[in-house]
Amino acid sequence: MNFHKQILTVLFIFATLMGPGPGLYLANNLAAETSMATVMGIPVIYAWVAFWFMVQAGVIMVASQKIWKAKDEPDA
């Protein structure tokens, strides 16, 4: 189980860097090279950030189902 935590952590950090961080410059360079660069009608920069956000959301969903265990809490 610890191996899964490490993979999800690395994937989340990588997605954080690639999304709104330095990875955005990769998409920005692509958009600058072609005029009106779009992916299915969505500007490349927006699609890039949205994709990496979805990766982060997916990591959180997998972690919530596979790693984070519900603990019994006393009634308040």
Gaussian input, Z-matrix of N, CA and C with variables (Angstrom, degrees):
# hf/3-21g

backbone

0 1
 N
 C     1     B1
 C     2     B2     1     A1
 N     3     B3     2     A2     1     D1
 C     4     B4     3     A3     2     D2
 C     5     B5     4     A4     3     D3
 N     6     B6     5     A5     4     D4
 C     7     B7     6     A6     5     D5
 C     8     B8     7     A7     6     D6
 N     9     B9     8     A8     7     D7
 C    10    B10     9     A9     8     D8
 C    11    B11    10    A10     9     D9
 N    12    B12    11    A11    10    D10
 C    13    B13    12    A12    11    D11
 C    14    B14    13    A13    12    D12
 N    15    B15    14    A14    13    D13
 C    16    B16    15    A15    14    D14
 C    17    B17    16    A16    15    D15
 N    18    B18    17    A17    16    D16
 C    19    B19    18    A18    17    D17
 C    20    B20    19    A19    18    D18
 N    21    B21    20    A20    19    D19
 C    22    B22    21    A21    20    D20
 C    23    B23    22    A22    21    D21
 N    24    B24    23    A23    22    D22
 C    25    B25    24    A24    23    D23
 C    26    B26    25    A25    24    D24
 N    27    B27    26    A26    25    D25
 C    28    B28    27    A27    26    D26
 C    29    B29    28    A28    27    D27
 N    30    B30    29    A29    28    D28
 C    31    B31    30    A30    29    D29
 C    32    B32    31    A31    30    D30
 N    33    B33    32    A32    31    D31
 C    34    B34    33    A33    32    D32
 C    35    B35    34    A34    33    D33
 N    36    B36    35    A35    34    D34
 C    37    B37    36    A36    35    D35
 C    38    B38    37    A37    36    D36
 N    39    B39    38    A38    37    D37
 C    40    B40    39    A39    38    D38
 C    41    B41    40    A40    39    D39
 N    42    B42    41    A41    40    D40
 C    43    B43    42    A42    41    D41
 C    44    B44    43    A43    42    D42
 N    45    B45    44    A44    43    D43
 C    46    B46    45    A45    44    D44
 C    47    B47    46    A46    45    D45
 N    48    B48    47    A47    46    D46
 C    49    B49    48    A48    47    D47
 C    50    B50    49    A49    48    D48
 N    51    B51    50    A50    49    D49
 C    52    B52    51    A51    50    D50
 C    53    B53    52    A52    51    D51
 N    54    B54    53    A53    52    D52
 C    55    B55    54    A54    53    D53
 C    56    B56    55    A55    54    D54
 N    57    B57    56    A56    55    D55
 C    58    B58    57    A57    56    D56
 C    59    B59    58    A58    57    D57
 N    60    B60    59    A59    58    D58
 C    61    B61    60    A60    59    D59
 C    62    B62    61    A61    60    D60
 N    63    B63    62    A62    61    D61
 C    64    B64    63    A63    62    D62
 C    65    B65    64    A64    63    D63
 N    66    B66    65    A65    64    D64
 C    67    B67    66    A66    65    D65
 C    68    B68    67    A67    66    D66
 N    69    B69    68    A68    67    D67
 C    70    B70    69    A69    68    D68
 C    71    B71    70    A70    69    D69
 N    72    B72    71    A71    70    D70
 C    73    B73    72    A72    71    D71
 C    74    B74    73    A73    72    D72
 N    75    B75    74    A74    73    D73
 C    76    B76    75    A75    74    D74
 C    77    B77    76    A76    75    D75
 N    78    B78    77    A77    76    D76
 C    79    B79    78    A78    77    D77
 C    80    B80    79    A79    78    D78
 N    81    B81    80    A80    79    D79
 C    82    B82    81    A81    80    D80
 C    83    B83    82    A82    81    D81
 N    84    B84    83    A83    82    D82
 C    85    B85    84    A84    83    D83
 C    86    B86    85    A85    84    D84
 N    87    B87    86    A86    85    D85
 C    88    B88    87    A87    86    D86
 C    89    B89    88    A88    87    D87
 N    90    B90    89    A89    88    D88
 C    91    B91    90    A90    89    D89
 C    92    B92    91    A91    90    D90
 N    93    B93    92    A92    91    D91
 C    94    B94    93    A93    92    D92
 C    95    B95    94    A94    93    D93
 N    96    B96    95    A95    94    D94
 C    97    B97    96    A96    95    D95
 C    98    B98    97    A97    96    D96
 N    99    B99    98    A98    97    D97
 C   100   B100    99    A99    98    D98
 C   101   B101   100   A100    99    D99
 N   102   B102   101   A101   100   D100
 C   103   B103   102   A102   101   D101
 C   104   B104   103   A103   102   D102
 N   105   B105   104   A104   103   D103
 C   106   B106   105   A105   104   D104
 C   107   B107   106   A106   105   D105
 N   108   B108   107   A107   106   D106
 C   109   B109   108   A108   107   D107
 C   110   B110   109   A109   108   D108
 N   111   B111   110   A110   109   D109
 C   112   B112   111   A111   110   D110
 C   113   B113   112   A112   111   D111
 N   114   B114   113   A113   112   D112
 C   115   B115   114   A114   113   D113
 C   116   B116   115   A115   114   D114
 N   117   B117   116   A116   115   D115
 C   118   B118   117   A117   116   D116
 C   119   B119   118   A118   117   D117
 N   120   B120   119   A119   118   D118
 C   121   B121   120   A120   119   D119
 C   122   B122   121   A121   120   D120
 N   123   B123   122   A122   121   D121
 C   124   B124   123   A123   122   D122
 C   125   B125   124   A124   123   D123
 N   126   B126   125   A125   124   D124
 C   127   B127   126   A126   125   D125
 C   128   B128   127   A127   126   D126
 N   129   B129   128   A128   127   D127
 C   130   B130   129   A129   128   D128
 C   131   B131   130   A130   129   D129
 N   132   B132   131   A131   130   D130
 C   133   B133   132   A132   131   D131
 C   134   B134   133   A133   132   D132
 N   135   B135   134   A134   133   D133
 C   136   B136   135   A135   134   D134
 C   137   B137   136   A136   135   D135
 N   138   B138   137   A137   136   D136
 C   139   B139   138   A138   137   D137
 C   140   B140   139   A139   138   D138
 N   141   B141   140   A140   139   D139
 C   142   B142   141   A141   140   D140
 C   143   B143   142   A142   141   D141
 N   144   B144   143   A143   142   D142
 C   145   B145   144   A144   143   D143
 C   146   B146   145   A145   144   D144
 N   147   B147   146   A146   145   D145
 C   148   B148   147   A147   146   D146
 C   149   B149   148   A148   147   D147
 N   150   B150   149   A149   148   D148
 C   151   B151   150   A150   149   D149
 C   152   B152   151   A151   150   D150
 N   153   B153   152   A152   151   D151
 C   154   B154   153   A153   152   D152
 C   155   B155   154   A154   153   D153
 N   156   B156   155   A155   154   D154
 C   157   B157   156   A156   155   D155
 C   158   B158   157   A157   156   D156
 N   159   B159   158   A158   157   D157
 C   160   B160   159   A159   158   D158
 C   161   B161   160   A160   159   D159
 N   162   B162   161   A161   160   D160
 C   163   B163   162   A162   161   D161
 C   164   B164   163   A163   162   D162
 N   165   B165   164   A164   163   D163
 C   166   B166   165   A165   164   D164
 C   167   B167   166   A166   165   D165
 N   168   B168   167   A167   166   D166
 C   169   B169   168   A168   167   D167
 C   170   B170   169   A169   168   D168
 N   171   B171   170   A170   169   D169
 C   172   B172   171   A171   170   D170
 C   173   B173   172   A172   171   D171
 N   174   B174   173   A173   172   D172
 C   175   B175   174   A174   173   D173
 C   176   B176   175   A175   174   D174
 N   177   B177   176   A176   175   D175
 C   178   B178   177   A177   176   D176
 C   179   B179   178   A178   177   D177
 N   180   B180   179   A179   178   D178
 C   181   B181   180   A180   179   D179
 C   182   B182   181   A181   180   D180
 N   183   B183   182   A182   181   D181
 C   184   B184   183   A183   182   D182
 C   185   B185   184   A184   183   D183
 N   186   B186   185   A185   184   D184
 C   187   B187   186   A186   185   D185
 C   188   B188   187   A187   186   D186
 N   189   B189   188   A188   187   D187
 C   190   B190   189   A189   188   D188
 C   191   B191   190   A190   189   D189
 N   192   B192   191   A191   190   D190
 C   193   B193   192   A192   191   D191
 C   194   B194   193   A193   192   D192
 N   195   B195   194   A194   193   D193
 C   196   B196   195   A195   194   D194
 C   197   B197   196   A196   195   D195
 N   198   B198   197   A197   196   D196
 C   199   B199   198   A198   197   D197
 C   200   B200   199   A199   198   D198
 N   201   B201   200   A200   199   D199
 C   202   B202   201   A201   200   D200
 C   203   B203   202   A202   201   D201
 N   204   B204   203   A203   202   D202
 C   205   B205   204   A204   203   D203
 C   206   B206   205   A205   204   D204
 N   207   B207   206   A206   205   D205
 C   208   B208   207   A207   206   D206
 C   209   B209   208   A208   207   D207
 N   210   B210   209   A209   208   D208
 C   211   B211   210   A210   209   D209
 C   212   B212   211   A211   210   D210
 N   213   B213   212   A212   211   D211
 C   214   B214   213   A213   212   D212
 C   215   B215   214   A214   213   D213
 N   216   B216   215   A215   214   D214
 C   217   B217   216   A216   215   D215
 C   218   B218   217   A217   216   D216
 N   219   B219   218   A218   217   D217
 C   220   B220   219   A219   218   D218
 C   221   B221   220   A220   219   D219
 N   222   B222   221   A221   220   D220
 C   223   B223   222   A222   221   D221
 C   224   B224   223   A223   222   D222
 N   225   B225   224   A224   223   D223
 C   226   B226   225   A225   224   D224
 C   227   B227   226   A226   225   D225

   B1=1.4510
   B2=1.5247
   B3=1.3262
   B4=1.4523
   B5=1.5260
   B6=1.3447
   B7=1.4625
   B8=1.5223
   B9=1.3356
   B10=1.4580
   B11=1.5259
   B12=1.3141
   B13=1.4682
   B14=1.5217
   B15=1.3243
   B16=1.4606
   B17=1.5253
   B18=1.3201
   B19=1.4667
   B20=1.5197
   B21=1.3296
   B22=1.4602
   B23=1.5300
   B24=1.3179
   B25=1.4618
   B26=1.5235
   B27=1.3353
   B28=1.4666
   B29=1.5256
   B30=1.3200
   B31=1.4622
   B32=1.5253
   B33=1.3202
   B34=1.4680
   B35=1.5273
   B36=1.3185
   B37=1.4623
   B38=1.5221
   B39=1.3373
   B40=1.4598
   B41=1.5296
   B42=1.3317
   B43=1.4632
   B44=1.5253
   B45=1.3228
   B46=1.4604
   B47=1.5276
   B48=1.3233
   B49=1.4627
   B50=1.5265
   B51=1.3125
   B52=1.4600
   B53=1.5224
   B54=1.3085
   B55=1.4608
   B56=1.5118
   B57=1.3007
   B58=1.4596
   B59=1.5288
   B60=1.3130
   B61=1.4578
   B62=1.5161
   B63=1.3284
   B64=1.4696
   B65=1.5335
   B66=1.3071
   B67=1.4579
   B68=1.5107
   B69=1.3137
   B70=1.4619
   B71=1.5247
   B72=1.3230
   B73=1.4651
   B74=1.5304
   B75=1.3311
   B76=1.4653
   B77=1.5219
   B78=1.3075
   B79=1.4636
   B80=1.5159
   B81=1.3022
   B82=1.4611
   B83=1.5272
   B84=1.3215
   B85=1.4577
   B86=1.5221
   B87=1.3186
   B88=1.4585
   B89=1.5177
   B90=1.3179
   B91=1.4588
   B92=1.5220
   B93=1.3261
   B94=1.4621
   B95=1.5284
   B96=1.3491
   B97=1.4614
   B98=1.5218
   B99=1.3079
   B100=1.4564
   B101=1.5194
   B102=1.3020
   B103=1.4611
   B104=1.5187
   B105=1.3036
   B106=1.4606
   B107=1.5292
   B108=1.3214
   B109=1.4566
   B110=1.5212
   B111=1.3303
   B112=1.4602
   B113=1.5214
   B114=1.3083
   B115=1.4575
   B116=1.5166
   B117=1.3084
   B118=1.4690
   B119=1.5337
   B120=1.3314
   B121=1.4543
   B122=1.5195
   B123=1.3346
   B124=1.4648
   B125=1.5326
   B126=1.3218
   B127=1.4652
   B128=1.5309
   B129=1.3228
   B130=1.4679
   B131=1.5256
   B132=1.3010
   B133=1.4707
   B134=1.5295
   B135=1.3216
   B136=1.4708
   B137=1.5271
   B138=1.3245
   B139=1.4660
   B140=1.5236
   B141=1.3316
   B142=1.4638
   B143=1.5330
   B144=1.3112
   B145=1.4702
   B146=1.5316
   B147=1.3163
   B148=1.4647
   B149=1.5297
   B150=1.3296
   B151=1.4728
   B152=1.5214
   B153=1.3245
   B154=1.4651
   B155=1.5239
   B156=1.3220
   B157=1.4604
   B158=1.5262
   B159=1.3268
   B160=1.4677
   B161=1.5296
   B162=1.3260
   B163=1.4757
   B164=1.5240
   B165=1.3257
   B166=1.4646
   B167=1.5226
   B168=1.3170
   B169=1.4659
   B170=1.5249
   B171=1.3248
   B172=1.4636
   B173=1.5170
   B174=1.3249
   B175=1.4588
   B176=1.5220
   B177=1.3239
   B178=1.4624
   B179=1.5222
   B180=1.3231
   B181=1.4687
   B182=1.5276
   B183=1.3206
   B184=1.4684
   B185=1.5249
   B186=1.3266
   B187=1.4645
   B188=1.5240
   B189=1.3199
   B190=1.4616
   B191=1.5216
   B192=1.3154
   B193=1.4635
   B194=1.5231
   B195=1.3249
   B196=1.4632
   B197=1.5204
   B198=1.3210
   B199=1.4640
   B200=1.5153
   B201=1.3282
   B202=1.4546
   B203=1.5135
   B204=1.2973
   B205=1.4607
   B206=1.5211
   B207=1.3093
   B208=1.4694
   B209=1.5221
   B210=1.2939
   B211=1.4518
   B212=1.5222
   B213=1.2969
   B214=1.4447
   B215=1.5212
   B216=1.3071
   B217=1.4521
   B218=1.5122
   B219=1.3261
   B220=1.4544
   B221=1.5127
   B222=1.3032
   B223=1.4658
   B224=1.5178
   B225=1.3157
   B226=1.4625
   B227=1.5107
   A1=110.52
   A2=117.56
   A3=121.30
   A4=110.68
   A5=116.17
   A6=121.14
   A7=110.79
   A8=117.07
   A9=121.13
   A10=111.26
   A11=116.14
   A12=119.80
   A13=110.63
   A14=116.23
   A15=120.46
   A16=111.21
   A17=117.01
   A18=120.33
   A19=110.33
   A20=117.26
   A21=120.53
   A22=111.33
   A23=116.81
   A24=120.60
   A25=111.07
   A26=115.96
   A27=120.19
   A28=110.14
   A29=117.09
   A30=120.61
   A31=111.05
   A32=117.46
   A33=120.83
   A34=111.00
   A35=117.35
   A36=120.69
   A37=110.40
   A38=116.86
   A39=120.89
   A40=110.58
   A41=117.01
   A42=120.81
   A43=111.00
   A44=116.95
   A45=120.64
   A46=110.87
   A47=116.34
   A48=119.97
   A49=112.20
   A50=116.97
   A51=120.14
   A52=112.55
   A53=118.34
   A54=121.08
   A55=112.09
   A56=117.89
   A57=119.85
   A58=113.28
   A59=117.52
   A60=120.98
   A61=112.78
   A62=116.84
   A63=121.14
   A64=113.61
   A65=117.91
   A66=120.12
   A67=113.01
   A68=116.89
   A69=120.58
   A70=111.21
   A71=116.73
   A72=119.74
   A73=111.30
   A74=117.80
   A75=120.96
   A76=110.06
   A77=116.56
   A78=120.64
   A79=110.66
   A80=117.23
   A81=120.63
   A82=110.32
   A83=117.87
   A84=121.10
   A85=110.62
   A86=117.39
   A87=121.58
   A88=110.50
   A89=116.83
   A90=120.91
   A91=110.92
   A92=117.66
   A93=121.15
   A94=111.37
   A95=116.51
   A96=120.48
   A97=112.19
   A98=117.31
   A99=120.04
   A100=108.95
   A101=115.73
   A102=118.38
   A103=109.58
   A104=116.02
   A105=122.78
   A106=111.87
   A107=117.33
   A108=121.46
   A109=109.88
   A110=115.91
   A111=120.61
   A112=109.68
   A113=114.41
   A114=122.92
   A115=106.05
   A116=116.86
   A117=122.50
   A118=111.03
   A119=116.32
   A120=120.98
   A121=115.16
   A122=117.23
   A123=121.58
   A124=108.06
   A125=119.03
   A126=119.88
   A127=111.26
   A128=115.75
   A129=121.30
   A130=111.80
   A131=117.38
   A132=119.80
   A133=110.84
   A134=116.64
   A135=120.06
   A136=110.48
   A137=117.17
   A138=120.83
   A139=110.83
   A140=117.02
   A141=121.83
   A142=110.54
   A143=116.19
   A144=120.89
   A145=110.40
   A146=117.45
   A147=120.88
   A148=111.15
   A149=117.20
   A150=120.28
   A151=111.03
   A152=117.32
   A153=119.69
   A154=111.46
   A155=117.72
   A156=120.09
   A157=109.95
   A158=116.91
   A159=120.51
   A160=111.05
   A161=116.98
   A162=120.18
   A163=109.29
   A164=117.16
   A165=120.46
   A166=111.10
   A167=117.28
   A168=120.70
   A169=110.57
   A170=117.23
   A171=120.71
   A172=112.30
   A173=116.97
   A174=120.91
   A175=110.34
   A176=117.18
   A177=120.59
   A178=110.79
   A179=117.08
   A180=119.76
   A181=111.41
   A182=117.48
   A183=120.62
   A184=109.84
   A185=117.11
   A186=120.42
   A187=111.02
   A188=117.78
   A189=119.89
   A190=111.60
   A191=117.17
   A192=120.18
   A193=112.78
   A194=117.54
   A195=120.85
   A196=114.65
   A197=117.96
   A198=119.65
   A199=112.56
   A200=116.76
   A201=119.42
   A202=109.14
   A203=116.25
   A204=121.62
   A205=110.09
   A206=114.71
   A207=119.46
   A208=108.42
   A209=116.09
   A210=121.29
   A211=108.97
   A212=115.35
   A213=119.54
   A214=108.78
   A215=114.94
   A216=119.48
   A217=108.83
   A218=117.02
   A219=119.09
   A220=111.39
   A221=116.18
   A222=120.21
   A223=109.54
   A224=115.61
   A225=119.45
   A226=110.22
   D1=-32.32
   D2=179.77
   D3=-63.70
   D4=-34.10
   D5=178.14
   D6=-62.11
   D7=-40.16
   D8=178.65
   D9=-65.43
   D10=-37.98
   D11=178.06
   D12=-61.85
   D13=-42.44
   D14=-178.87
   D15=-65.97
   D16=-42.64
   D17=179.37
   D18=-63.46
   D19=-46.28
   D20=-179.56
   D21=-64.81
   D22=-37.83
   D23=178.60
   D24=-64.26
   D25=-46.80
   D26=179.54
   D27=-63.41
   D28=-42.70
   D29=179.61
   D30=-63.37
   D31=-41.30
   D32=179.59
   D33=-65.48
   D34=-43.73
   D35=179.36
   D36=-65.31
   D37=-41.19
   D38=178.11
   D39=-62.24
   D40=-42.99
   D41=178.80
   D42=-65.56
   D43=-35.20
   D44=177.73
   D45=-64.94
   D46=-40.12
   D47=178.30
   D48=-72.08
   D49=-39.05
   D50=-175.77
   D51=-77.24
   D52=-28.73
   D53=-177.31
   D54=-71.07
   D55=-96.71
   D56=-177.00
   D57=-83.29
   D58=-2.90
   D59=-177.42
   D60=-89.66
   D61=-143.12
   D62=-176.96
   D63=-60.64
   D64=-25.90
   D65=179.26
   D66=-64.10
   D67=-22.01
   D68=178.97
   D69=-64.04
   D70=-28.42
   D71=178.03
   D72=-65.99
   D73=-29.90
   D74=175.95
   D75=-63.02
   D76=-47.61
   D77=179.36
   D78=-68.53
   D79=-35.39
   D80=-179.66
   D81=-66.09
   D82=-39.07
   D83=177.37
   D84=-64.69
   D85=-40.05
   D86=177.18
   D87=-63.28
   D88=-42.21
   D89=-179.83
   D90=-67.29
   D91=-32.96
   D92=-179.71
   D93=-72.26
   D94=-31.32
   D95=-178.31
   D96=-71.77
   D97=-34.39
   D98=-179.36
   D99=-115.76
   D100=139.65
   D101=179.55
   D102=-78.28
   D103=136.74
   D104=178.57
   D105=56.93
   D106=45.49
   D107=179.71
   D108=-66.79
   D109=121.69
   D110=179.35
   D111=-135.89
   D112=158.48
   D113=172.79
   D114=-122.00
   D115=109.81
   D116=-177.24
   D117=53.05
   D118=39.54
   D119=177.43
   D120=85.00
   D121=-1.87
   D122=179.81
   D123=-103.52
   D124=134.92
   D125=177.78
   D126=-54.43
   D127=142.20
   D128=-174.69
   D129=-57.06
   D130=-42.55
   D131=-177.09
   D132=-62.87
   D133=-43.32
   D134=179.17
   D135=-66.46
   D136=-42.88
   D137=179.52
   D138=-62.90
   D139=-37.70
   D140=179.19
   D141=-61.43
   D142=-50.49
   D143=-178.71
   D144=-66.04
   D145=-41.70
   D146=-179.88
   D147=-64.04
   D148=-39.15
   D149=178.14
   D150=-61.04
   D151=-47.89
   D152=-178.05
   D153=-69.83
   D154=-29.58
   D155=173.12
   D156=-63.80
   D157=-41.53
   D158=178.67
   D159=-64.92
   D160=-35.15
   D161=175.16
   D162=-62.54
   D163=-45.08
   D164=178.56
   D165=-62.19
   D166=-44.06
   D167=178.44
   D168=-62.37
   D169=-39.27
   D170=177.63
   D171=-63.70
   D172=-40.92
   D173=177.43
   D174=-61.72
   D175=-43.25
   D176=179.39
   D177=-64.47
   D178=-40.32
   D179=179.75
   D180=-66.15
   D181=-41.99
   D182=178.11
   D183=-64.63
   D184=-44.52
   D185=179.99
   D186=-62.33
   D187=-38.03
   D188=-178.81
   D189=-67.78
   D190=-29.27
   D191=-178.99
   D192=-89.58
   D193=-34.66
   D194=-171.38
   D195=-104.28
   D196=-29.77
   D197=-171.69
   D198=-110.65
   D199=-50.61
   D200=-176.77
   D201=-76.29
   D202=118.75
   D203=-178.45
   D204=-98.90
   D205=141.62
   D206=176.70
   D207=-69.78
   D208=134.85
   D209=178.10
   D210=-111.32
   D211=144.56
   D212=176.78
   D213=-72.35
   D214=123.05
   D215=178.23
   D216=-111.06
   D217=142.10
   D218=178.21
   D219=-66.20
   D220=147.67
   D221=177.91
   D222=-65.95
   D223=141.82
   D224=-177.61
   D225=-85.40

